[in-house]
Amino acid sequence: MKKLRIITNTIIVAILVGLTAIAIPFNNSVKTSSNPNIIRQGDTSQNKVCFMVNVYWGTEFIVEMLDIFDSYQVKTTFFVGGSWVAKNVDMAKEIYSRGHEIGNHGYNHKDHDKLSYQRNYDEIHKTHLLVSANLGVEMNLFAPPSGAYNDTTVEVATSLNYKTILWTHDTVDWRDKDTDLIYNRATKNLSNGDLILMHPTKNTVEALGSILAYTQNKGFKATTVTDVIS
């Protein structure tokens, strides 16, 4: 059944992409852009921060992470990869049903600064169509995998009505499997408008409750990317 769902989702995306392809202007060059929609930090006048979660692999720690967010009454932003959603539609729906914001993290975890205009478009647009078809969500926030982007990436994202979201602090939890280190990176010098990057890993889950407790004790409101940058 799961395999059939993945195949069905792939077919849906292929059809939708095919229907819209004729309207896509092909451009293989990197253009200089002064687009203001590259965001590393939100509104510094308000005591809001976001612990945003990038999701591309696995599901084993997500429910526990969601439960911790629930226990602190926090809604945040999950940036989902299209290839992950295709295999884990039910989990993507669970994240959304818990009240969290859904953002676009590309389809195949490519370095977007190395992609042509067309491939940038395909990575973002395919994910948008897949999430829209399965969750009914029209996303407008794009987090480039590995933070890799160039002017073309931003131009494409903007053409699709996306803001390009980077981060203020990176926990580097995917590499450094150290609970204390993740906690320190998430909380050190925490300031208004900060966007803190994390992933659903074992050590991040272990640190998350303490991170959220620290945030609340310091008078910050942990919330979604949209809320922080508005």
TIDREN-537857 format. One line per 2 residues: their letters; for each residue x, y, z of N, C-alpha, C. Coordinates in Angstrom, 3 decimals. Example, Ala and Ser with C-alpha at 12.3 -4.5 7.8 and 13.67 -1.06 7.14 Angstrom:
REM residues 2
AS	13.190:-5.690:7.800:12.300:-4.500:7.800:13.200:-3.300:7.800 | 12.850:-2.250:7.080:13.670:-1.060:7.140:12.900:0.030:7.870
END
This chain:
REM residues 230
MK	0.832:-1.208:0.000:0.000:0.000:0.000:0.866:1.257:0.000 | 1.931:1.230:0.848:2.819:2.401:0.918:3.525:2.612:-0.416
KL	3.976:1.483:-1.044:4.638:1.578:-2.334:3.689:2.147:-3.378 | 2.428:1.719:-3.348:1.430:2.220:-4.288:1.220:3.712:-4.093
RI	1.212:4.167:-2.821:1.015:5.590:-2.532:2.160:6.409:-3.095 | 3.400:5.916:-2.932:4.566:6.625:-3.463:4.464:6.754:-4.975
IT	4.083:5.638:-5.646:3.940:5.650:-7.099:2.852:6.631:-7.506 | 1.730:6.608:-6.770:0.617:7.522:-7.074:1.040:8.970:-6.938
NT	1.743:9.281:-5.866:2.212:10.659:-5.658:3.158:11.086:-6.757 | 4.024:10.171:-7.190:4.967:10.484:-8.272:4.213:10.796:-9.554
II	3.165:10.008:-9.840:2.364:10.229:-11.038:1.642:11.566:-10.959 | 1.083:11.883:-9.775:0.378:13.161:-9.597:1.298:14.324:-9.891
VA	2.486:14.284:-9.310:3.436:15.378:-9.522:3.840:15.466:-10.981 | 4.087:14.311:-11.623:4.496:14.316:-13.022:3.437:14.954:-13.908
IL	2.178:14.633:-13.639:1.083:15.201:-14.427:0.984:16.699:-14.221 | 1.032:17.131:-12.948:0.915:18.557:-12.651:2.078:19.344:-13.218
VG	3.282:18.792:-13.109:4.450:19.470:-13.680:4.323:19.551:-15.189 | 3.836:18.465:-15.803:3.667:18.467:-17.250:2.675:19.512:-17.712
LT	1.596:19.685:-16.964:0.576:20.658:-17.343:1.073:22.091:-17.254 | 2.017:22.332:-16.330:2.492:23.706:-16.148:3.800:23.983:-16.861
AI	4.449:22.974:-17.400:5.783:23.145:-17.978:5.812:24.125:-19.133 | 4.735:24.164:-19.911:4.744:25.034:-21.085:4.778:26.502:-20.704
AI	4.432:26.808:-19.449:4.410:28.208:-19.020:5.715:28.642:-18.374 | 6.699:27.704:-18.273:7.936:27.998:-17.580:8.967:28.531:-18.556
PF	9.447:29.755:-18.374:10.486:30.273:-19.247:11.812:29.616:-18.903 | 12.466:28.972:-19.883:13.727:28.289:-19.616:14.859:29.298:-19.566
NN	15.679:29.193:-18.523:16.786:30.112:-18.330:17.895:29.349:-17.634 | 19.029:29.193:-18.295:20.115:28.393:-17.759:21.228:29.238:-17.162
SV	21.019:30.545:-17.015:22.084:31.417:-16.545:21.837:31.858:-15.112 | 22.914:32.263:-14.457:22.807:32.829:-13.122:22.695:34.329:-13.266
KT	21.614:34.884:-12.746:21.387:36.311:-12.871:21.686:37.029:-11.553 | 22.097:38.237:-11.658:22.291:39.059:-10.481:20.933:39.541:-9.998
SS	20.681:39.373:-8.696:19.386:39.747:-8.161:19.559:40.595:-6.914 | 18.738:41.621:-6.804:18.730:42.436:-5.589:17.492:42.108:-4.761
NP	16.954:40.917:-4.975:15.720:40.511:-4.297:15.870:40.582:-2.790 | 14.946:41.230:-2.110:15.038:41.359:-0.646:14.541:40.128:0.095
NI	14.053:39.128:-0.622:13.417:37.983:0.037:14.417:36.902:0.447 | 15.576:37.316:0.916:16.533:36.397:1.529:16.559:36.749:3.010
IR	16.096:35.840:3.833:15.867:36.165:5.241:16.699:35.261:6.147 | 17.520:35.879:6.997:18.328:35.154:7.967:17.856:35.406:9.401
QG	17.064:36.438:9.571:16.586:36.804:10.897:15.267:37.532:10.749 | 14.417:37.392:11.754:13.114:38.031:11.705:13.110:39.399:12.346
DT	11.959:39.798:12.811:11.741:41.117:13.403:12.441:41.205:14.761 | 13.457:42.043:14.846:14.230:42.153:16.089:13.555:43.027:17.135
SQ	12.425:43.627:16.774:11.717:44.466:17.748:10.758:43.656:18.615 | 10.577:42.380:18.264:9.670:41.533:19.026:10.423:40.336:19.588
NK	10.022:39.903:20.789:10.751:38.816:21.453:10.271:37.449:20.978 | 10.365:37.242:19.663:9.954:35.981:19.047:11.156:35.312:18.387
VC	11.206:33.989:18.467:12.244:33.207:17.800:11.589:31.981:17.186 | 12.291:31.346:16.275:11.754:30.116:15.667:12.815:29.029:15.670
FM	12.449:27.862:16.204:13.281:26.672:16.111:12.753:25.851:14.934 | 13.259:26.169:13.760:12.719:25.576:12.540:13.398:24.234:12.265
VN	12.607:23.301:11.729:13.041:21.915:11.587:13.064:21.523:10.113 | 14.236:21.114:9.632:14.359:20.604:8.264:14.206:19.088:8.277
VY	13.362:18.570:7.395:13.063:17.130:7.386:13.331:16.538:6.012 | 14.233:15.569:5.963:14.491:14.861:4.708:14.584:13.355:4.881
WG	15.036:12.893:6.055:15.239:11.463:6.234:14.549:10.968:7.491 | 13.865:9.835:7.357:13.342:9.140:8.518:12.154:9.796:9.189
TE	11.555:9.018:10.095:10.395:9.501:10.859:10.501:9.148:12.342 | 11.549:8.425:12.725:11.561:7.803:14.044:11.539:8.779:15.216
FI	11.978:10.033:15.009:12.024:10.978:16.116:10.992:12.099:15.990 | 10.214:12.076:14.934:9.322:13.200:14.674:8.150:13.263:15.654
VE	7.509:12.144:15.911:6.352:12.166:16.814:6.762:12.637:18.206 | 7.902:12.154:18.702:8.368:12.595:20.014:8.658:14.096:20.007
ML	9.223:14.574:18.918:9.480:16.009:18.784:8.167:16.783:18.792 | 7.180:16.292:18.072:5.866:16.940:18.055:5.243:16.966:19.445
DI	5.395:15.874:20.183:4.836:15.812:21.537:5.490:16.856:22.445 | 6.794:17.055:22.279:7.492:18.047:23.103:7.024:19.449:22.743
FD	6.908:19.729:21.460:6.374:21.033:21.052:4.975:21.239:21.643 | 4.157:20.204:21.600:2.812:20.299:22.162:2.858:20.602:23.658
SY	3.762:19.951:24.372:3.813:20.123:25.827:4.197:21.543:26.218 | 4.899:22.243:25.329:5.262:23.644:25.577:4.357:24.610:24.805
QV	3.320:24.055:24.180:2.348:24.851:23.418:3.049:25.709:22.351 | 3.971:25.092:21.652:4.747:25.778:20.619:4.360:25.247:19.241
KT	4.099:26.170:18.335:3.919:25.836:16.927:5.126:26.394:16.175 | 5.728:25.565:15.344:6.930:25.987:14.642:6.787:25.703:13.152
TF	7.899:25.784:12.426:7.881:25.552:10.981:8.731:24.342:10.642 | 8.143:23.397:9.926:8.855:22.229:9.414:9.056:22.414:7.917
FV	10.311:22.454:7.483:10.625:22.508:6.053:10.808:21.073:5.564 | 9.940:20.633:4.664:9.920:19.229:4.252:10.471:19.054:2.837
GG	11.243:18.003:2.666:11.744:17.643:1.344:10.685:16.876:0.573 | 10.570:17.142:-0.715:9.544:16.492:-1.520:9.689:14.984:-1.574
SW	10.919:14.492:-1.712:11.120:13.044:-1.776:10.741:12.386:-0.449 | 10.918:13.103:0.660:10.504:12.579:1.958:8.976:12.546:2.054
VA	8.314:13.602:1.617:6.849:13.645:1.667:6.257:12.524:0.834 | 6.829:12.274:-0.346:6.311:11.220:-1.222:6.286:9.865:-0.526
KN	7.241:9.631:0.381:7.329:8.355:1.087:6.627:8.379:2.447 | 6.327:9.578:2.938:5.821:9.706:4.303:4.655:10.693:4.386
VD	3.677:10.504:3.535:2.537:11.423:3.489:1.813:11.481:4.826 | 1.607:10.338:5.459:0.875:10.321:6.727:1.604:11.127:7.805
MA	2.927:11.032:7.827:3.688:11.782:8.821:3.651:13.277:8.514 | 3.715:13.625:7.234:3.590:15.033:6.851:2.233:15.579:7.284
KE	1.194:14.786:7.107:-0.143:15.194:7.539:-0.209:15.333:9.055 | 0.488:14.456:9.766:0.502:14.525:11.224:1.151:15.827:11.698
IY	2.267:16.200:11.072:2.930:17.464:11.427:1.970:18.630:11.228 | 1.313:18.642:10.082:0.399:19.740:9.769:-0.819:19.737:10.678
SR	-1.327:18.546:10.999:-2.520:18.448:11.847:-2.250:18.928:13.275 | -0.976:18.914:13.671:-0.609:19.407:15.004:-0.517:20.937:15.030
GH	-0.766:21.569:13.897:-0.796:23.023:13.854:0.496:23.693:13.442 | 1.444:22.920:12.919:2.724:23.492:12.535:2.701:23.997:11.091
EI	3.513:24.996:10.853:3.651:25.561:9.509:4.521:24.630:8.664 | 4.174:24.520:7.386:4.926:23.669:6.470:5.656:24.539:5.446
GN	6.964:24.323:5.320:7.768:25.040:4.345:8.398:24.074:3.353 | 8.923:24.617:2.277:9.479:23.858:1.159:10.993:23.720:1.326
HG	11.493:22.483:1.210:12.928:22.221:1.356:13.503:21.562:0.107 | 12.845:21.845:-1.034:13.307:21.227:-2.282:12.910:19.771:-2.363
YN	13.187:19.141:-3.492:12.729:17.764:-3.685:13.796:16.716:-3.386 | 15.008:16.921:-3.869:16.043:15.880:-3.789:17.270:16.282:-2.982
HK	17.152:17.303:-2.154:18.273:17.783:-1.326:19.507:18.084:-2.170 | 19.319:18.874:-3.186:20.409:19.302:-4.060:20.998:20.627:-3.573
DH	22.243:20.884:-3.928:22.840:22.203:-3.707:22.309:23.131:-4.798 | 21.389:24.000:-4.435:20.695:24.811:-5.434:21.599:25.829:-6.107
DK	22.727:26.154:-5.498:23.652:27.087:-6.147:24.371:26.461:-7.333 | 24.243:25.149:-7.496:24.878:24.445:-8.611:23.872:24.065:-9.696
LS	22.612:24.450:-9.508:21.560:24.049:-10.432:21.217:25.160:-11.414 | 20.751:24.773:-12.593:20.265:25.733:-13.576:18.945:26.335:-13.105
YQ	18.506:27.339:-13.828:17.202:27.951:-13.527:16.111:26.881:-13.551 | 16.108:26.055:-14.607:15.060:25.052:-14.759:15.066:24.032:-13.633
RN	16.253:23.590:-13.244:16.325:22.582:-12.184:15.981:23.185:-10.824 | 16.353:24.429:-10.583:15.898:25.113:-9.373:14.378:25.137:-9.341
YD	13.795:25.488:-10.481:12.342:25.574:-10.594:11.706:24.213:-10.287 | 12.243:23.170:-10.926:11.660:21.835:-10.755:11.721:21.373:-9.300
EI	12.847:21.592:-8.638:13.011:21.154:-7.254:11.988:21.817:-6.324 | 11.798:23.109:-6.506:10.874:23.840:-5.638:9.423:23.563:-6.024
HK	9.160:23.609:-7.325:7.783:23.496:-7.791:7.207:22.096:-7.585 | 7.994:21.061:-7.835:7.531:19.691:-7.617:7.125:19.474:-6.161
TH	7.941:19.999:-5.263:7.619:19.861:-3.842:6.356:20.630:-3.499 | 6.225:21.812:-4.079:5.023:22.610:-3.834:3.772:21.853:-4.289
LL	3.817:21.293:-5.482:2.662:20.581:-6.003:2.321:19.348:-5.170 | 3.348:18.633:-4.736:3.132:17.421:-3.949:2.489:17.739:-2.606
VS	3.008:18.752:-1.927:2.445:19.138:-0.630:1.038:19.696:-0.793 | 0.841:20.482:-1.837:-0.487:21.035:-2.092:-1.508:19.931:-2.344
AN	-1.111:18.925:-3.129:-2.025:17.838:-3.476:-2.378:16.973:-2.270 | -1.422:16.790:-1.362:-1.630:15.871:-0.246:-2.060:16.542:1.047
LG	-1.635:17.783:1.264:-1.955:18.466:2.516:-2.880:19.657:2.310 | -3.053:20.079:1.069:-3.871:21.253:0.804:-3.209:22.539:1.253
VE	-1.877:22.541:1.310:-1.117:23.695:1.787:-0.424:24.379:0.618 | -0.565:25.697:0.520:0.146:26.481:-0.485:1.328:27.155:0.213
MN	2.468:26.491:0.184:3.633:26.977:0.915:4.189:28.255:0.278 | 4.864:29.078:1.104:5.499:30.289:0.570:6.859:30.581:1.211
LF	7.406:29.578:1.917:8.731:29.706:2.509:9.620:28.591:1.967 | 10.792:28.954:1.474:11.717:27.966:0.908:13.054:28.020:1.638
AP	13.471:26.880:2.190:14.773:26.760:2.846:15.675:25.913:1.954 | 16.651:26.515:1.282:17.511:25.738:0.392:18.344:24.726:1.165
PS	18.398:23.475:0.718:19.207:22.464:1.400:20.648:22.929:1.575 | 21.186:22.699:2.758:22.560:23.088:3.104:22.776:24.599:3.046
GA	21.706:25.356:2.910:21.837:26.802:2.783:22.509:27.222:1.492 | 22.515:26.332:0.501:23.200:26.591:-0.774:22.245:27.268:-1.757
YN	22.551:28.503:-2.124:21.706:29.240:-3.051:22.564:30.260:-3.795 | 22.016:30.773:-4.883:22.628:31.907:-5.572:21.504:32.801:-6.088
DT	21.851:33.768:-6.907:20.836:34.704:-7.388:19.738:33.995:-8.172 | 20.115:32.964:-8.921:19.119:32.227:-9.698:18.117:31.539:-8.778
TV	18.623:30.926:-7.718:17.742:30.261:-6.753:16.721:31.233:-6.191 | 17.192:32.398:-5.777:16.301:33.396:-5.189:15.322:33.912:-6.230
EV	15.791:34.098:-7.464:14.912:34.561:-8.538:13.781:33.564:-8.781 | 14.141:32.275:-8.841:13.138:31.235:-9.057:12.160:31.187:-7.884
AT	12.689:31.173:-6.677:11.823:31.112:-5.497:10.854:32.288:-5.478 | 11.367:33.464:-5.774:10.513:34.656:-5.769:9.438:34.573:-6.841
SL	9.796:34.028:-7.997:8.817:33.886:-9.086:7.688:32.942:-8.697 | 7.973:32.052:-7.759:6.967:31.104:-7.268:6.321:31.593:-5.974
NY	6.522:32.869:-5.664:5.932:33.516:-4.480:6.499:32.977:-3.168 | 7.785:32.627:-3.207:8.471:32.140:-2.017:9.469:33.160:-1.497
KT	9.581:33.234:-0.178:10.708:33.889:0.474:11.780:32.826:0.718 | 13.031:33.180:0.537:14.138:32.257:0.772:14.601:32.420:2.219
IL	14.504:31.332:2.992:14.770:31.376:4.425:16.088:30.670:4.741 | 16.994:31.385:5.389:18.236:30.796:5.880:18.138:30.721:7.414
WT	19.200:30.964:8.140:19.121:30.842:9.587:20.069:31.825:10.263 | 19.759:32.101:11.519:20.621:32.936:12.346:21.627:32.065:13.094
HD	21.145:30.930:13.611:22.000:29.980:14.328:21.737:28.574:13.791 | 22.786:27.776:13.696:22.678:26.397:13.220:23.149:25.461:14.327
TV	22.296:24.522:14.734:22.696:23.567:15.772:23.662:22.507:15.244 | 23.717:22.336:13.928:24.559:21.314:13.274:24.326:19.945:13.926
DW	23.079:19.705:14.278:22.738:18.473:14.994:22.849:17.222:14.138 | 22.765:17.387:12.818:22.886:16.221:11.933:24.306:15.649:11.967
RD	25.270:16.504:12.288:26.670:16.077:12.314:27.157:15.785:13.725 | 26.882:16.713:14.638:27.400:16.613:15.998:26.342:16.034:16.921
KD	26.439:14.774:17.167:25.433:14.057:17.962:25.748:14.208:19.445 | 25.572:15.441:19.920:25.925:15.788:21.287:24.803:16.670:21.851
TD	24.051:16.138:22.800:22.876:16.829:23.322:23.220:18.181:23.930 | 24.271:18.226:24.738:24.662:19.486:25.378:25.109:20.525:24.354
LI	25.840:20.081:23.353:26.317:20.994:22.312:25.142:21.573:21.527 | 24.168:20.738:21.217:22.979:21.195:20.495:22.218:22.225:21.337
YN	22.072:21.940:22.618:21.407:22.889:23.518:22.143:24.232:23.536 | 23.459:24.186:23.677:24.245:25.415:23.739:24.155:26.215:22.457
RA	24.205:25.547:21.325:24.128:26.251:20.045:22.748:26.865:19.824 | 21.726:26.216:20.347:20.360:26.721:20.161:20.051:27.896:21.068
TK	20.730:27.981:22.204:20.356:28.990:23.203:21.382:30.106:23.377 | 22.619:29.888:22.988:23.666:30.890:23.220:23.374:32.177:22.445
NL	23.428:33.283:23.135:23.214:34.603:22.522:21.872:34.693:21.790 | 20.866:34.011:22.308:19.549:34.043:21.680:18.999:35.471:21.704
SN	18.536:35.927:20.552:18.073:37.312:20.419:16.752:37.370:19.683 | 16.063:38.487:19.816:14.799:38.692:19.115:14.954:38.421:17.620
GD	13.991:37.691:17.075:13.960:37.446:15.640:14.847:36.324:15.151 | 15.525:35.625:16.049:16.452:34.580:15.623:15.722:33.384:15.007
LI	16.330:32.827:13.977:15.864:31.601:13.334:16.923:30.543:13.606 | 16.542:29.499:14.340:17.493:28.478:14.763:17.187:27.181:14.037
LM	18.186:26.655:13.336:17.999:25.471:12.499:18.270:24.185:13.282 | 17.357:23.223:13.138:17.551:21.914:13.737:16.904:20.840:12.866
HP	17.114:19.588:13.240:16.586:18.445:12.503:16.017:17.432:13.501 | 15.167:16.522:13.047:14.601:15.522:13.961:15.589:14.384:14.228
TK	16.567:14.646:15.106:17.552:13.642:15.487:17.349:13.247:16.943 | 17.958:12.156:17.332:17.834:11.654:18.702:18.311:12.701:19.710
NT	19.475:13.284:19.457:20.038:14.231:20.416:19.276:15.556:20.442 | 18.718:15.936:19.305:17.895:17.150:19.276:16.641:16.956:20.113
VE	16.029:15.794:19.995:14.848:15.495:20.806:15.210:15.521:22.297 | 16.377:14.993:22.624:16.814:14.991:24.025:17.007:16.419:24.549
AL	17.443:17.323:23.680:17.724:18.705:24.091:16.513:19.618:23.995 | 15.512:19.224:23.211:14.446:20.146:22.842:13.663:20.703:24.023
GS	13.288:19.861:24.968:12.523:20.342:26.110:13.282:21.411:26.891 | 14.566:21.175:27.104:15.394:22.148:27.825:15.543:23.439:27.033
IL	15.647:23.321:25.712:15.753:24.498:24.850:14.493:25.347:24.959 | 13.339:24.702:24.879:12.077:25.443:24.942:11.839:26.032:26.328
AY	12.250:25.297:27.361:12.104:25.818:28.724:12.987:27.058:28.907 | 14.217:27.001:28.417:15.123:28.152:28.488:14.524:29.349:27.754
TQ	13.993:29.079:26.584:13.407:30.144:25.766:12.282:30.851:26.513 | 11.386:30.072:27.091:10.270:30.658:27.839:10.748:31.399:29.078
NK	11.722:30.846:29.775:12.236:31.488:30.985:12.893:32.825:30.686 | 13.428:32.973:29.486:14.084:34.217:29.084:13.101:35.202:28.435
GF	11.834:34.829:28.401:10.814:35.744:27.904:10.623:35.753:26.403 | 11.174:34.754:25.709:10.972:34.654:24.270:9.744:33.802:23.963
KA	9.095:34.104:22.864:8.019:33.264:22.360:8.548:32.475:21.174 | 8.557:31.153:21.299:8.947:30.296:20.186:7.745:30.094:19.291
TT	7.887:30.397:18.009:6.749:30.395:17.103:7.203:30.082:15.678 | 6.333:30.266:14.715:6.635:29.918:13.325:7.536:30.956:12.658
VT	8.129:30.547:11.548:8.935:31.482:10.769:8.092:32.686:10.336 | 6.898:32.428:9.833:6.041:33.522:9.365:5.757:34.523:10.481
DV	5.513:34.011:11.686:5.243:34.887:12.818:6.479:35.705:13.192 | 7.651:35.100:13.106:8.883:35.783:13.479:9.275:36.855:12.480
IS	9.033:36.603:11.203:9.480:37.565:10.175:8.426:38.589:9.824 | 7.209:38.452:10.345:6.137:39.383:10.003:6.324:40.729:10.684
END
